[in-house]
Amino acid sequence: MEFHHVSILLGPCIEALQIKPNGVYVDATTGGAGHSLRIAEKLDETGRLICIDRDDEALQNAKTRLADVWDRVTPVKSDFREIDRVLADLGLAGADGILFDLGVSSPQLDHAERGFSYMQDAPLDMRMDRSQRLTAYEVVNDWSREEIRRILFEYGEERYAPLIAAAIEREREEKPIETTLELSDLIRRAMPAKARREKQHPAKRSFQAIRIAVNDELSAVREAMEKAIDCLAPGGRLAVITFHSLEDRIVKTAFLRAAQGCTCPKDFPVCVCGNKPKVRLTPRKPILPDEAEIEENPRARSAKLRVCEKL
């Protein structure tokens, strides 16, 4: 697979990380390696960039794209929820900066054979790590109607989840649902006519939900945020790009909890919990793409960048 990828919020990410030439940095979602390249270019021969991804093709692409700075790069195939183990295995006590660019990468969407797209025909797959067993095929054909309804509603915020789950159940009783366009067309037909006329593709929310379920994305983000904060060296920065409200809520909650410190009831005269803030928010509100970036890359429209600094 050739990775043609436009990095979102690239400038703000690099500025937020405040890269030191001799520092240790982690790109926990290497993807198209655009962010990785810019980070590595700012390092000298004593600096180090750890590139994590669970997609073999992303890591192979990174080796090509980062060829000129490869002496500063350590690639690691891993789920980003294992960031603490990755750093420990490399003998590193902490990182000066960590970046997460969450969600599916452009190349995964654009290459039909990966089965992420509702616009191109391919076997139902959607695995970010193609060595894992669970695929979209199993979710769609083997999971119960109620479980499918739940993930469509919770992960895709799909208001027609009951109708779509029922249609999937009826269809698979006749024959398995095998391809992305089969599923996409089934979803479209299950929805009311007014929903099919909306600007957004009828299958977008459902495909997002199934992808999240296949890759256990929300649990991974929740776990990774707590670990990443603990993996930062004092003064280190954590920068996280999200693309939908579920991810952003998890990141926002994790940042606020880490910045809060004392959890005693407000009417307690003195603190008895002993909790101290771990981070400060820099800034408090998310950074959004400007209109020029959105015009150049419409996928940036829903992006939010949250940043915190280890105390």
Stockholm file with secondary structure:
# STOCKHOLM 1.0

chainA/1-311         MEFHHVSILLGPCIEALQIKPNGVYVDATTGGAGHSLRIAEKLDETGRLICIDRDDEALQNAKTRLADVWDRVTPVKSDFREIDRVLADLGLAGADGILFDLGVSSPQLDHAERGFSYMQDAPLDMRMDRSQRLTAYEVVNDWSREEIRRILFEYGEERYAPLIAAAIEREREEKPIETTLELSDLIRRAMPAKARREKQHPAKRSFQAIRIAVNDELSAVREAMEKAIDCLAPGGRLAVITFHSLEDRIVKTAFLRAAQGCTCPKDFPVCVCGNKPKVRLTPRKPILPDEAEIEENPRARSAKLRVCEKL
#=GR chainA/1-311 SS CCCCCCCTTHHHHHHHHTCCTTCEEEESSCTTSHHHHHHHHTCCTTCEEEEEESCHHHHHHHHHHTGGGGGGEEEEESCGGGHHHHHHHTTCSCEEEEEEECSCCHHHHHCGGGSCCSSSCCBSCCCSSTTSSCCHHHHHHHSCHHHHHHHHHHHHCCTTHHHHHHHHHHHHHHSCCCBHHHHHHHHHHHSCHHHHTSSSCTTHHHHHHHHHHHHTHHHHHHHHHHHHHHHEEEEEEEEEEECSHHHHHHHHHHHHHHHHCCCSCTTCSSCCSCCCCCEEESSSSCBCCCHHHHHHCGGGTTCEEEEEEEC
#=GC SS_cons         CCCCCCCTTHHHHHHHHTCCTTCEEEESSCTTSHHHHHHHHTCCTTCEEEEEESCHHHHHHHHHHTGGGGGGEEEEESCGGGHHHHHHHTTCSCEEEEEEECSCCHHHHHCGGGSCCSSSCCBSCCCSSTTSSCCHHHHHHHSCHHHHHHHHHHHHCCTTHHHHHHHHHHHHHHSCCCBHHHHHHHHHHHSCHHHHTSSSCTTHHHHHHHHHHHHTHHHHHHHHHHHHHHHEEEEEEEEEEECSHHHHHHHHHHHHHHHHCCCSCTTCSSCCSCCCCCEEESSSSCBCCCHHHHHHCGGGTTCEEEEEEEC
//
